[in-house]
Amino acid sequence: MSSTLPVIVWFRQDLRVTDNPALSAAAASGRPIVAVYILDDGAEDIRALGGASRWWLHHSLELLSAGLLERGLSLILRKGPASRVLDDLVQDTSAETVYWNRCYEPWAITRDTAIKDTLKNRGVSAESFNSALLLEPWKIKTGQGGPYKVFTPFWRRLRELYRVPEASQLQARLTVAPCPESDALEAWDLCPRQPDWAGGLRTSWQVGEASARSVLLDFLDGPVANYPTDRDLPDRVGTSRLSPHLHWGEIGPHQVWRVAAALLDEGGARAVGAESLLRQLAWRDFNHHLMFHFPGIATENWKPKFNRFPWLENPKGLATWQRGQTGYPIVDAGMRELWHTGWMHNRVRMITGSFLIKDLMIHWREGEDWFWDTLVDADLANNAGNWQWVAGSGADASPFFRIFNPTTQGEKFDPGGAYIRKWVPELVNLPDKWIHKPWAAPPEVLAATKIKLGEDYPKPLVDHVDARNRALEAYKSIRGAESE
């Protein structure tokens, strides 16, 4: 194979220059490099990106392009079916090799397998790498040789098997092939314009791999010491907020592990917090493990008995939940945080999910679809896996009969109401005693704070006690329908 013929690096969910296995392999070959990102979400069998994801992608591609240019390499942008785009690039550049880092969505596996076969049949080498997971799904098995279905033994086995790889190295200047024609990023219309609803995203996030590294180091320098407790308190900066950076590959899990694991030997609170963070990385792997072995989990109940659950068609209730107007302050705060920032605190994700599924008895797929559109960290495996966990229909799921009381959840995890006051300003002057249940406040208290329920802030959409009983009765109708 001639060293003068270029190699194509196909960027996907690995939008970084540092410690990027595919890019490093291409550079190590010594051959000229063609770097390409393909927007391939127009086919019926590929799920189109949500609005918040499109916004993040636009800015991440801008920064990736700038990072590659520092090494002399231009990023080519093409839109369309990846198979066709790569075929065109191979013909235009006479490339004999294509490198990429693996994706694990069911449609991505099907597409990439077909592309690899097609390229090899044409005499073009195709090689893929792991940059997104600690251990790929086929590398961790139970003692019987099958996939794990429960997280804790999966976590124990991962700790036994995992050895952090050395970081991929990359020289300061790359060998560059002639630059093929590229789309203009602005022509893709990834950012909203009419209306421009992304103002909250812009003020909430710094996109890109440099920001990802900064977020990680800042977290490990302070908040990690209180992570096991503060991660449940939405009014505090208690979580890493790395999820969108990990999803888009602006930082890889191996990079996070190297830095966080270095704290384990020092002991004390930071070591405990670092261990908890590593466990969350493994939970991310676990969801991808499940999706790889059970691809239907992305759209179908993992436990078949939930196919008989009497979900309700309730478009008005769904829209009220989406707008954060349910009358339950902790639920409304979470939904408004999501709309404004493209992100929601993990504890509140569980509370809002439980409310939609169990208080309103709306199918978890409706919630998953809304999160897919509004989350900057929308990841198929994690989104579907976590919604099924809340619904009780997934693997290693929370039991359906565990129904969060939104009032007591708020009182426990936002006792002073700071989170609610930030996102539900109608209630900012309500005393702590009533901030989680404004409908129970005496008339004189509501009058003093100028709150008219039903006008300034909605009355509860449902009575939680009645809704809970209704959900439990519905669950009884499917319980024991078949073995789980």
N, C-alpha and C positions, 0 to 999 in steps of 0.2 A: 504494500500500500504506500503510495507516494506521500512523502511528508509535505509536499507543496499543495496537496488538495485539502480543502478546508474541512473542518468539523463543525456541525451545527449543535448549538446548545439551546434546547427548548425549555424556556422558563415557564413555570406553572404556579404552584403554591410554594415557591421557594425564592421569594423576591428579595434576595440578598446577594452580596458579593462575597462576604466573609464566610468561611467554612461551608461552602456550597460544593458538595461532592461532584456534581455533574460539571460545573464550571472548572473546578480544580483538575478533574480528569482531562478535560479538553485542553487546558493550559499545559498540563504535563506531557501531552502528546507532542507538543512543539509545533503543531500545525496551526494555520490561520483559523480564526474562530468567527463564526457567524452566530450572533445571539438573537433569538426571536422570542417574542411573547405572542401567543395566538388566542384571540378572544373567540372561543368555540363553545357558545352556549345557545345556538339558534336551533339545534336539532330537537325533534320531539322527544328523543330518549335522553336528552341532557337537560338537567334542571337549570333554568336561567337564573343568573345572579339576582339577589334582591337589591333594592334601592340603596340601602346603606353599604352593602358590599361593593356595589359599583362605585360609590363615592370613594371608599377606601382604596380600591384597586387603582383608580385614576391617580391618586396622590402617591401611592406606593410605586407605581410604574414610573412616575416622574423622578422619584428619588433613586430608583434602581438604575434608570438611564443615566442619571448624573454620576452615580458611583462607577458604572462601567466606563463612562467617558474619561474618568480620572485615570483609567488604565488603557485608554486609547480605543475602547470598543464601543461601537454604537449599538443600541438596542433596536431591532427591527420589530415593528408592530404590524400584524396581519390579522384580519378578521375573516372567519369562515371555518368550515370543517377542517380540523387539524390534519387529517389524512391528505386532503387536497393541498393545503398550504405547504406542508412538508414536502410533498411531491414536487410542487413548483419550485421550492427553494433548492431541493436536491438537483433539479434540472438546471436552474439558473446559476448555481455555484459550483456544480460538479462535485459536491461534497460526497465523501465515501463513508462518513460516520455521523450518527446522530446520538447525542447524549441527553438524558433528562433524569430528573428525580421523580420518584414514583408518587402517584396519587392513589387513593384507596376507595373512592366512591365506586359503586358497582358499574356505572356507565363508563367511568374512567378506565377501570380495569379492562372492560370489554373493548373499548376504543383503542387503548394502548397496546393490547395484545395483538389486535388486528393490524395496527400500524407497524409493530415490530416484525410481524410475519411478512407483511408486504415489502418492507424495506429489505429484509434479508433475502427475499426472493429476487429482488432487483440487484443483489450484490452489495447493498449498503449495510454496513454494520450498525446495529442499534444496541445501546447499552443503557440500563437504568440503574438508579442508586436510591438508597434510603437517606432522606434528609429530614423526614417529617415525624418519625416515630422513634421511640427508644428501642423497641424490638418489633420487628414486623410480624404480622398476625400468624404467619405460618411457622415462626421460629419459637413459639411458646405453646406447649401442649400439656395436657393433664397426664397423669401416670398411665392412663389407658390410651393415650395417643390422640385424644380428641380436643376440641376447644374448651376453654374455660367458660363457665356460665355464671360464676360468682366471683365478685371482685377480690375479696380478701385472699383466697388461695392464689388467684392470679397475681396479686401484688407480691406475695411471698415468693412465688416462682420467678417473677421478674427480677426481684432483688438477688436471687441466686444466680440467674443467668446473665444479667446485664453487666457488661464491661464497657465503660465509656470509651469510644474510639478516639484516636488522636484527631485533632482538628485538621481539616483539609487546608493545605497551604496554597497560596496564590502569589505569584510574583507581581511586582509593582506595575509592570507594563506587559501587556499581552500581545501576542502575534495576531494581527487583525487581517481578515479577508476583506476584499472589496465589498462595500456596503450595498446590498440590494435595496430596491425601493421599499419604502415604509409608509404605512398610514400615519396620519397626524393623530396624536392622542385625542385632541379636542374633537376630532371628527367622530369619535366613538360615542360622544354624548353620555359619558358615564356619570357626570355630575348633574344634579337637578337644576333646572333653570326657571321654568314657569309652572308652579312657583319654585323658588329656591328655598327648600325646607332644611338645608344642611347647615344652617348657622350654628346650631347647637353642637353638631359634630365637629365643626371647625374649631370651636372654643374648647372642646373637651379632649381633643386628641392631637398628638404629634405623631405623624405616620413615619415609617421607614426604619431601616435596621439600626441606624445610630440612635434613634429614640428608643427602640426596643432594648438595646444594651443599657441605655441610661435608666430606663424604667426598672430593669432587673437589678442593677447595681444600687439604685436608690432604695428599692424594696429591701434588699439584703442588708443594707447599711442601717436600717432602722426598724420599719414595720414588721419584718419577719420575726422579731423576738416575741411579738404578741399575736402572731398569725393564728395559732390554734384557737384563740378566743375571739379576736377582733374580726376574723373572717366572717363571723355571723352578725356583725353589727354594721348596718348599712350607713350609719351617719359618720363612720370613721374611715380613714384611708387604711384599711386593714387587709386588703387583698392586693395581689400583684398587678392586676389589670394587664397581664401579658397575653390574654387569650386571643385578641385580634392579631397581635404580632406573631403568635405561634401559628395561627391558622394560615396566614398569608406567607409564612416562612421568612419573615423579616428577622426572626431569630429561630434557631432550631432547638429541639428538646435536649440534644447532647450539649449544646452551649449552656443551657440553663443548668443542666445536671452538673457540669464541671465546676461552675462557680458556686452553686448552692451546696454541693456535696463537700466542698472545702470547709464548710462551717461545721460539719458533723463532728470533727475531731476536737473542736474547741470546747464542746460541752455547753451546758447552760441553756438559756432560753432561745438563743439564736440557733443552736443545734436542733432543738425540738421543733422550732418553726421551720427550719430547712427541711427536716424529715417530712413534715406535713406538706410542704410545697412539692417535694418529690413524689409523695403519694398522689397529689393532684395530677402531676404529669402522667403517672401510671393510670389514673382513672381515664384520662384522655386516650391513652393507648388501649385501655380495656374497651372503650366504646368503638374504636376502630377494629379491634379484635372481633367484637360481636358482629359488626357490620360486614366484615370480610367473610366470616363463616356463616352468617345468616343475613344475606343481603336484603331480604324482605323486611328486615326490622326498620328500614328507612321509611317505609310507607304503611306497613301492615302490623297488626298486633302480634307481638312475639308469642304471647299466650293466646291460643286460638279461642278460648272461651270468651274472650272479650269481643269477639266478632258478634256475639249475641247480646252484648250490652245495649240497653235501650237508650242510646244517646238521643238528645233532644235537638231538633232543628230550631234554633233561636237566633236569627240574624240580628234582632234588636239587642239582645243580651250580649252577643259577640261584639257588636259595634260599641256598646257602652263600656265593655271591658277594655277594648282597644283604646278608647279615648281617655281612660282613667276617670270614669264618672260613675263608679259602682256604688258610691256612698260608704265604702270601707276604706278609710284613709291609707292604710299601709298598701293595699292593692292599688289604689289610684296613684300613690306616690311612685310605685314601681313602674306602672305603665307610662307615666309621664316622664320619668327618668329615661326609660327606653326610647320614647319618641324624640326626646331632646338630644340625648347623647349617643344613641345607637348601642347602648349597653345597659345592663341592669345588674345590680348586686345579686350574687348567687343565692343568698338566703331568700331574698325577695322574689327571685325567679321561682323558687319552690312554692312560695305563698301565693303568688299570682297564678301559677299553674294549677295548684290545688283548687283555687277558687273557680277557675274556668271549668275544670273537669268535673269537680265534685259538687260545688255549690250551684253551678249553672248546668251541669251535666252535658256540656258541649264536648264533642270529640277532641281528643288531644291533637289530632291532625290540624284542626283549625288554629290552635295555639302555636303549633310547630310552624305552620305556614306564615303566621304573622311575625314570629320571631325570625324566620328566614328572611323576610323582607326588611325588617327593621334593625337587626343586629349587625354591628360591624364585625363581630366574631362568629357570624353564622357559619357553622361547620356541620355538614350533614350527619356525621356519626354522633357528634356530641349533642346536637340539637334534638335529633330523633331519639337517641338513647336516653337523654335526660327527661324528655317529655314522657316517654314510656315508663321511666322510673317513677315519675310523679303519679302517672295514671295507674300504676300497679300492673300494667300489661306487658312490661318488659322483663329482661333478665335481671336477676338480683335487684328486683324492684322494691320500692316502698309498698307495703300492703295497701290495697285500695281502701280498706277501712281506716287507714291513718289519714284523717281529714283535718287539715289545718284550720283552726279557728282564727280568722284574720284579726280579730280583736286581741286575743291573748298573745298571738304571735307578735303583733305590734308592740304590745306592752312589754313583752319579754326582750325583744331585740332592738327596740327603739324606745326605751322607757321614758326618755325626756321629750320625745316627739321631734327631735331635731331634723331627722330625715323627712318626716311628714311635712314639717313647716317649710322645708326647702322646696319641695315639689308640689305641695298643695297649699299655696299661699292664702287661699280663702280661710284657712284654719289657723293662721299664724298667731293670732291673739287668743286662741282657745286655751284655757288652763290645761296643764298636764293631765289632770284627772279625767278630762273629757276628750283629749286629742284623738284617742283611738276609738271613741264611740260618741260622736257628736250628737247622734239621735237621742242619747240618754241624758244629755245635759239639761239642767233646769231651764225653763223659759227665760228667767232673768239673766242667766249666764249667756245664753245665745243672744239676747237683746243687748247686753253690755258689750259683746264682741261683734255686734252688727252682722250676725249670721242668721239668715232665714233659710231653714232647711227646705229643700225643694226649689229654691231660687238661687241663693248664693252657693250652696253646696247641696248635692243630691241626697235624698233619703236613701237608705240601703235598698239595693236592687232586689235582694231577697232577704228573708230572715234566715240567719245561718243555722239555727237549730232545726227549723223546718227543712231547709235544704239538705242538711246533713242526714236527717232521717230519711228523706226521699232517696238520697244517693245510696244509703245502706240497704234500703229495701230493693233498689234496683240491682245492687250487687248480689243480694241473696238469690235473685232470679237466675244468676249464672254460676254461682259458687258450686263447685263440685260437678259442673257440667261435663268436664273431662279432666283427666289427670294433667297436672301442670308440669 
